[in-house]
Amino acid sequence: MKIAVASGKGGTGKTTIATSLAAVLDRRAQILDCDVEEPNCHILMSPSINCSEVVTLPTPLIDMDRCNLCGKCGEVCNFSAILTIGKTVLTFPELCHGCGGCVLLCPEKAISEIPRELGVVETGQAGDVEFVHGRIRIGEAMAPPIIKEVKKRINVNRIAILDAPPGASCPVINTVRGTDFVIMVTEPTPFGLHDLRIAVDAIRPLGIPMGVVLNRCDIGNDEVNQYCNHAKLPMLAEIPFDRKIAVGYSRGDMLIKTDPDYMNMFERLFQNISCLVHESSKVHEVIPA
């Protein structure tokens, strides 16, 4: 089973939920931190890293001795990463998505590809939990290729917990696509509700079942619960605002270490998700493709 943990905004407790769920599942679990711009799972889980692999993307290299300046390479590029101007061809590696279209279309075979480093993927162990995270290189803007490399390391023999980036943009969609369930973590504030709506609207077309964990549930108002009822989103768990949790987090302690009573809650959370995934699969069996 693959479970993504997402949120419409940062700071709602997404990583707290992901790491605690993985720790409760223990040797059954694998955690994959797909928030490659700011991975934090390692802070709470203290893994031992045993492998680090560089992630690269192929980018064009022009042989001007063979180039006839026809401009076909620029015509095929949807991202303006290559452009013919006057008697030269300019390339913008930071815009290149590595599709290889310019290489295929060049009539003079004047374009080859060279790797450009985007970041790294690191793997290891956090106790009995398998650990994977990606780190984007400073200054890079393309997170999806690194997220895809992180997801290639999903162990199908374990329950994969994917900590998604915050928001509702391409990195989030790349993370949750292909998972069996999405936990949406939010808080009962106007900002929490606003960004939850956006994230749910972005993910719902993928057809993945979702549920909500309400963090700091005893602040704010009841509008998140009202929205979840209207949107038919099950409320999976509620966590109160507790200074003890905040102090533990500031020390780098996981929620279940700060308060072991939460272990039962996360076991129930996983059982609820398992039931919802099973029910969803039965519905898809009944409805013809």
N, C-alpha and C positions, 0 to 999 in steps of 0.2 A: 504494500500500500504506500502511496505517495501523498503526503499531507503538506500543503503550503500554508505558511503563516504570513498573512499580509495585513496592511493597514493603509488607510487613505492618507495618513499623515505620520510624520515621525514623532517619537516620544510617547506613543500610546502604550508601550509595553510589549511590543511584538517579539523582540528578542528574548525578553523575560519568559514569555509563554513558550516559545520554540525550544529554548534550552531546558526548561523545566519538564516539558513533555518528553523530550529526548532522554533526559536523565531518569525519569520514572520508568520509561520503557527499557532503559539500560541496554543489555546485550542484544535486545531485539531491534535496537534503533541505529539509525545513521542520521547525522545532522549535516546539512549542506547549507552553508551561509552564502546566499546568492546576492546579498547586499554588498556587491564588490567595491563600491565606492567608499563605504564605511563599514566594513565587517566588524561585528562586536561579539559574536558568539564565543570567540577564543578568550575574551576577557573573563567571561563567566565560567567557561568549561576547562580552561587551562590545559589544552591538548598538548601531547608530545607530537611534533611534526616530524615525519620521517621521509617525506618526499615533496619536492618543489619542482614544478614544471612550468617553463615559460610558455605563454600563449602569444601566438603571432598571427598576423593577417597578411595575406599576399597583396602587395601593392605594385603598380606598374613602374617599369624602368624602360625608358625610351632610348633606342639606338638611332640617333639622328643621322647616321651615315646611311641607314636604310629607309628612314621615314620620308614619304613624299608629300607630307603636310596636307593630306586629303581631309582630315578632320573627322573621319568616321568614328574614331575612338571617343571623341567628345559627344557625338550625336547619340551614342548608345548609353552613355553614363547619365543616370537619373540624378546623380548627386553632385554633378559639376566637379568631379575630382580630377578630371583631365580636360585640357582645353588647348586648342590650336590658335595661336595668336601670331600673325605675321609669319615669320620664318622659324618659329620655335614652337615647341609643345611644352606647356606647363602642367605639372602634376601637383596635386594637393593631397598628400597621403592621409592627413587627418580626416578628410571627407570620404576617403575610399572605403567601400563596404566589402571589397575583396571578391566581387562576383565573377571577375575574369572576362567580362563581356568585351572589353577593349582588346584583350589579347586575341580572342576568337575572331573579331571583326577586322583586325588590321590586315589589309591586303598584302602588305610588304613584310609581314612577320617581323615588324620592327619593335614590338613590345614584348618584353619578358616580365617576370614577376620576382620581386625580392620580399623576404619576410620583414614585417615591421612589428616590433614588440609592443604588445598591449598591456601585459601584466603577467601575473603568475597564478597558478592553482596549487594549493598546498593540501596535503592529506596527512592524516595521523590518527591518533587514538586519544579519546578523553575517557579514561577508565575503560569500560567495555563498550562504549559508544564509538562507532566509527565517525571520524571527523573530516570534513572537506570544506574549504573556503577558497574564494578567489579574491585577488587584490588587483585593482586596476592601477596602471602606472600613472603617476601624477601628471596632470595635463591632458590625459586622454579623455575623450568624450563618449567612446563607444563601449558601453558595458555589455550589450547582448552577446558578443562573441565569447567573452569570459564566462558569462552565465551558462552558455551552452556547453562550454568545456567542463564547468562544475557539474552540470547535470549528466554529462557522459559518465560520470563516476558513481552514479546511483547504483547501489547494490540491491538487486531485485530480491535477494534473500532476507532483506531487512526492511523495517518500516522507515521510509525515508521522510525526514522532517526538513522541509525547505524553508529557510528564513528569507522571505522576499524583501526587496527594497521597499521603502515607503512610497506612497503615491499611487498613480494609475497610468504611468507611461510605459514605453516599450520594455524597459527592464522588468517591470512587474509582470506584464503579459508573457514575456519569455520565461519567467520563473514558474508561473502557475500553469501554463499550457501543458497538458499531458498529465497533470496530477489528478488524484481521485477525490480530493476534498480541499476546500480553502477555508481556513479559520480567519475571519476578519476581526482584528483587535481594534477596539475603539474606546472612547471615554464619553461620558454623558455631558458634553459641552457643545455649544453651537459649532465650534470648529470641528470637533470630533464627528458630529452628525453630518455636517456639510461634506467633509472629505470621505466619510463612509459612503454616502450616496454616490459620489463620483466613482469611487473604487468599485462598488457593487455594479454600477451601470457599465463599467469597463469590462468587468470579468464575466458578468452574467451571460453575454452572447457566446461564451466558450462552452456553456452547458455543464459547468462543473458545480456540483452541490456545494453550498456554503452555509456557514453558521457563524455566530458572533460571540466573542468573549468580551464582556464589558469590564474594563479595568477602572479602578477608582469609582466604583459604582455608586457610592454614597455621596458624591458631589454633583453639582449641576442639577439637571432636571430629568423628566421622564420621557423626553421627546425621542431618544434613541430607541427605547422600548416600544413606543408607539409606531415608529418607522419600521422596526423589525416585524411587528405584528402585521402591519399593512403590506410589507414586502415579502411576507412569508419566509422570514429568515429565523431559524431556531436560535434561541438564546442558550448557548452551550454552557456558560459559566459566568459568574460575577465575582470580581475580586474587590474588596473594599479598599478605600484609601487608608493606609496604615504606615505610620512613621517608621515602624520597625522594618518594613519591606524596603522603604527608601534608604534607610541606613545600611541595610545589608547590600543593596544594589551599589551604593557608593563604595563599598568595600570590595566589590567584585564577587559577591556571593549570589548564588542562584536562589530563587524564591523558595524552593523546597528545602534548601539548606537553612535559610533564615527562619522558616517556619515549617517543620516537617508535617504539620497537620494538612498542608496543601497536597501532600502526596496522594491522598485518597481522592481529592478533587480532580487531579490530573489523570488518575486511573479511570475515574468516571467519565472524564472528558473524552478519553480515547475510546471507551466503550460506546459512548453516544455517537461518536464519529463513525465507528465501525458499523453501527446499526443504520445510520443515515446513508452510508455508502452502499450497504447491502440493499436497502430499500430503493435507492436510486438505480442500482444495476437491475433490479427486478422490473422497474418501470420501463427501462430501456429495452428489456427483453420482450415486454408486451407490445410496446409501440414499434411498428415496422419501420425499418430504416428508409 
